[in-house]
Structure formats: C-alpha cells, structure tokens
C-alpha cells in the first residue's frame, strides 16, 4: 500500500532513498457533463461565483485518476511515486480527460 506522504511532486522524498524505478505509471479518467449538471452550472456562470457542480466533478475525476495511478504503481511493486503531475484535455465538447502520472519507485527510509 502506497502511503499518501510517499506520493510527491518532487524528484526526491525527504528521509528516503530511491532504490529502484519501475517507470511511468498513470491513471486516466474521461468524464462528460450531464445535461442536468450543465443546466445547474449555467446559472452561476450568468451571475458569477464558484460553480460547485463543476468543482465536485473535477475533484472526483482527479481523485479517481490518482487512485488508478497508485493502483498501477502498487501492481508494479512500488511503494512510492515521485514527479507526480495532473493534466487535463478536452477530448470533445463537454468530454474531458484527466490524467494523473508519475514515476513509480521503491523507496527506503534512511532516518
């Protein structure tokens, strides 16, 4: 199980030595807006403010992509992920791909 503090955006993990790299791992989620969600979100765009329906959708997509990446790293034998990043691309109108990726590694605590 990869612990939350062992997934980092940096190339190193403080107090850990990287002993092995398993290569790039990724989690991909493709989501579309529902008609109801699009209508509900259109009101705040008219009046301004935070669009909570889209915020929730984005947070769920990022969480799902993250969890898929971690599962792929664990399956490879890793106990940590370095250089983790998110990316998002609109595949088609209303359809977005969320990608979470990083390098799966075996890290050993040094302290």
N, C-alpha and C positions, 0 to 999 in steps of 0.2 A: 504494500500500500504506500503510495507516494503521499507524504505529509505536505500540507498546504505551504509551509515555510520552505519547502525544497523545490518549489516552482518559482523561478526568478527571471526577471528580465535582463539581468546582468550575465556576464560570461563566467563568473565565479560565484561560489556560495561561501560567505564568511564562515570560518571554522570548519570548512570541509575541503577535502582534496578530491579532485575528479580523477578516478582511476580508469574509467573506460567510457567511450562514447558509443552509443547504439545508433546514432544518426538522427535524422529529422523525423519527428512524429507530428501528426496533425489531427485535428478534429474539424469536420466540416458540417455545417447545418445550412440548409436552404429553407427559407421561410417566405410566406406570402402574407400580405394583409388580407383580412377577411372584409367582406362588404360592410358588415356591421361595424368592424373596427375602423374602417376608413371613414364611414359616416360620423361615428362618435368622435374621431380625432379631428374631423374637419372644423368643428365649432371652435376649439382653442386656436386654430390657425387663423380664423377670422378675427378673433378678439385678442389674440396674443397669449403668451404664457406657456407653461410646461404642458406638453402633450403626454399625459401619463399612460395612455394606452400604448403609445409607441415606445415609451421608456420601458414599460414592462415587457413588451415584445422583444426589444433589443437586449435587455438583461437576461431574459430566458434563452435567447439564441446564443449569447456569449457564454452563459453557464453551460449549456448543452455542448457547445463546441469545445470548451475547456475540459469537461468531463470525458468527452470522446478522445481528446488528445492524451489525457492522463491514462485512460484505459489502454491506449495503444502503447504508451511508454511502459506501463506495467507488464503488458504481454511480451514486450521485448526483453524484460528483465531489469529495467532501470528502476532506480529509487529516487530519481530527481530529474528535473528538466531545467535547462539553462537557456538563455536567449529567447524566452517566450514572447510571442507577439500576437496581436489580433489584426485581422484585415477584414474588410467588408467590400463586396462588389455587388452592384445592381445587375443581376443576370438578365432580367426583363422588367418591364414596367410593373412595379409592385412586388417583385420577387428579388430577394436579397440573399446572397451567400455570405455567411460569417465563417471565417477561418481562424482557428487558433493553432499556432505551431511553435515548435521549439526543438531543442536538441536533447534527446533522452540520454542520460548519463548514469553511471554508477558512482556515487559519491560516498566518501568515508569521512566520518567526523575526526578531526585532528586534535581537538582540545578535550 
